[in-house]
Amino acid sequence: MPAPYSQDLCIRVIKAIHPQESSQRQITQRFQVSLTFVRN
């Protein structure tokens, strides 16, 4: 089972999402996370 994402990564993704800095797909590529992670 893969390790959970770090809290630091979660916070950085949330900060990138809220000001509509990028599309969700761009955020997934930037932080190398899944689209499901970004949408949840």
C-alpha positions as CSV (number, residue, x, y, z in Angstrom):
1,M,0.0,0.0,0.0
2,P,1.4,3.4,-0.9
3,A,2.3,5.9,1.8
4,P,-0.2,8.7,2.4
5,Y,0.6,12.1,1.1
6,S,2.4,14.4,3.5
7,Q,0.5,17.2,5.3
8,D,2.9,19.7,3.7
9,L,2.0,18.5,0.2
10,C,-1.8,18.6,1.0
11,I,-1.5,22.2,2.2
12,R,0.5,23.3,-0.9
13,V,-2.1,21.6,-3.2
14,I,-5.0,23.3,-1.3
15,K,-3.3,26.7,-1.5
16,A,-2.8,26.2,-5.3
17,I,-6.5,25.2,-5.8
18,H,-8.2,28.0,-3.8
19,P,-7.1,31.1,-5.8
20,Q,-7.8,29.2,-9.0
21,E,-4.0,29.4,-9.7
22,S,-4.2,26.6,-12.2
23,S,-6.6,24.0,-13.6
24,Q,-7.0,20.8,-11.6
25,R,-5.1,18.8,-14.2
26,Q,-2.2,21.3,-14.1
27,I,-2.0,21.0,-10.3
28,T,-1.9,17.2,-10.6
29,Q,1.1,17.5,-12.9
30,R,2.8,20.2,-10.9
31,F,2.6,18.2,-7.6
32,Q,2.6,14.7,-9.1
33,V,-0.7,13.7,-7.4
34,S,-3.8,12.0,-8.8
35,L,-6.8,14.0,-10.1
36,T,-8.9,12.2,-7.4
37,F,-6.7,13.6,-4.7
38,V,-7.1,17.1,-6.0
39,R,-10.9,16.8,-6.4
40,N,-11.3,15.5,-2.9
